[in-house]
Amino acid sequence: MIDYPIVVVEWEDITSNTEPWLCLAEALELKPARMTTIGWLIADNEDSIIVASSLGDEKEVGDVNCIPKSVIKTKRTVAPSK
């Protein structure tokens, strides 16, 4: 199995409304969504990190998220790589 550290990442994502029209007051109440991603940190690049929530025996990865560093609020390692 591939060995990477396990991280918890809190980050902000866009929020939208499914209604085609909103009153201005409702639109002004929209806030970014606070997200939490937990998984193996498979890459830490200059502008982003890549986290996979599933690892396979044959070097497969699943439920992969590429998160821009500009939206990350916190990142902590909960299990270091071996």
Secondary structure, 3 states (H helix, E strand, C coil): CCCCCEEEEEEEECCCCCCCCCCHHHHHCCCCEEEEEEEEEEEECCCEEEEEEEECCCCCEEEEEEEEHHHEEEEEEEECCC
